């Protein structure tokens, strides 16, 4: 099997009142390939200025990881079947809900892929089968208990 790493770095700014909860939560994610991503809690969870709305929050990253994994499997399986994909775009949405007192979770992720195919385009049944197979093969989907739905969008 393989391992995957991420280094998370946060440092208090000199004048932040940490003990009073008045400190920036902005931090960085560094990945083993060298990519560095600005990260922060969602402003819906921690208001600005203690969060950075321009940074990626963990919930967004979770949704993006699921959508990306699904897309990568879809493309791979389509290629295996000789189905040529010209463009794949997904406006994925994750829903956060309370699951117990003081406990929340992303309880559902809806993938809304819009896919353009080269001619001859596959029929709706073949596309649905590709999505089902991609979902079954996606490592991230297989790792979580969140409900994941695919609502394919017309191109």
C-alpha positions in Angstrom: 0.0 0.0 0.0 1.0 3.6 0.0 1.3 6.4 2.5 0.2 10.0 2.0 1.5 12.9 4.1 0.6 16.5 4.9 2.4 18.9 7.1 0.3 21.4 8.9 1.9 24.6 10.2 0.4 27.3 12.4 2.2 29.9 14.4 0.8 32.5 16.8 1.3 36.1 15.8 3.1 38.1 18.5 0.2 40.3 19.6 -2.6 37.8 19.4 -4.5 37.3 22.7 -4.4 33.5 22.5 -5.8 32.7 26.0 -8.8 35.0 25.2 -9.5 33.2 21.9 -8.4 36.2 19.8 -5.9 34.6 17.5 -5.7 33.9 13.8 -6.5 30.3 12.9 -4.9 30.7 9.4 -2.3 28.1 8.8 -0.7 26.2 5.9 -1.0 22.7 4.5 2.2 21.4 2.8 2.0 18.2 0.8 4.6 15.7 0.0 4.8 16.9 -3.6 5.6 20.4 -2.5 2.2 22.1 -2.9 1.5 24.6 -0.1 -2.2 25.6 0.5 -3.4 28.5 2.7 -5.9 27.0 5.2 -8.3 28.3 7.8 -11.5 27.4 9.5 -14.6 28.3 7.7 -15.8 31.8 8.5 -19.1 30.1 9.3 -17.3 28.3 12.2 -14.8 31.0 13.3 -15.6 34.5 12.3 -13.1 36.9 10.7 -10.6 38.2 11.5 -9.8 35.0 13.3 -10.4 33.0 10.1 -9.4 33.8 6.5 -12.3 33.4 4.0 -9.8 33.3 1.1 -8.1 30.2 2.5 -9.3 26.6 2.1 -11.2 25.2 5.1 -11.1 21.5 6.1 -14.8 21.0 5.2 -14.2 22.4 1.6 -11.1 20.2 1.3 -13.1 17.2 2.4 -15.7 17.9 -0.3 -13.1 18.6 -2.9 -11.2 15.3 -2.1 -14.4 13.3 -2.6 -15.2 15.1 -5.8 -11.7 14.8 -7.1 -11.4 11.1 -6.3 -14.7 10.4 -8.0 -13.7 12.4 -11.1 -10.3 10.6 -11.4 -12.0 7.2 -11.2 -14.7 8.2 -13.7 -12.0 9.4 -16.2 -10.0 6.2 -15.7 -13.0 3.9 -16.2 -14.2 5.9 -19.2 -10.8 5.7 -20.8 -10.8 1.9 -20.2 -14.2 1.7 -22.1 -13.0 3.9 -24.9 -15.3 6.7 -23.9 -13.6 10.0 -24.6 -14.2 12.8 -22.0 -13.5 16.3 -23.3 -14.4 18.2 -20.1 -15.5 17.3 -16.5 -16.7 20.0 -14.1 -18.3 19.3 -10.7 -20.0 21.8 -8.5 -19.9 19.6 -5.4 -21.7 20.6 -2.2 -21.2 19.3 1.3 -23.8 19.7 4.0 -22.8 20.2 7.6 -25.4 19.1 10.3 -25.6 18.6 14.0 -25.2 14.8 14.8 -25.3 15.2 18.6 -25.0 18.0 21.2 -21.9 20.0 20.3 -21.0 17.6 17.5 -21.3 18.3 13.8 -20.4 16.4 10.7 -20.5 16.6 6.9 -23.5 14.3 6.6 -23.9 14.5 2.9 -21.9 15.3 -0.2 -23.7 15.9 -3.5 -21.6 15.6 -6.6 -23.0 17.5 -9.6 -20.7 16.6 -12.5 -21.2 18.2 -15.9 -19.4 16.2 -18.5 -18.7 16.8 -22.2 -17.9 13.7 -24.3 -16.4 13.4 -27.7 -18.7 11.7 -30.3 -20.0 9.2 -30.1 -21.3 10.1 -26.6 -22.3 7.3 -24.2 -25.9 6.9 -23.4 -27.4 7.8 -20.0 -27.2 4.2 -18.8 -23.5 3.9 -19.6 -22.8 7.3 -17.9 -24.7 6.2 -14.8 -22.8 2.9 -14.7 -19.5 4.8 -14.9 -20.6 7.0 -12.0 -21.6 3.9 -10.0 -18.3 2.2 -10.7 -16.3 5.4 -9.9 -18.1 5.7 -6.6 -17.4 2.1 -5.7 -13.7 2.5 -6.6 -13.1 5.9 -5.0 -10.6 5.5 -2.0 -12.0 8.6 -0.3 -15.7 7.5 -0.6 -14.7 4.1 0.7 -13.1 5.8 3.7 -16.0 7.8 5.0 -19.5 7.3 6.4 -20.9 10.5 4.8 -23.7 9.9 2.3 -22.4 10.7 -1.2 -24.9 11.2 -4.0 -24.2 11.8 -7.7 -26.5 14.1 -9.6 -25.1 14.2 -13.1 -25.9 17.5 -14.8 -26.5 17.9 -18.6 -23.7 19.4 -20.4 
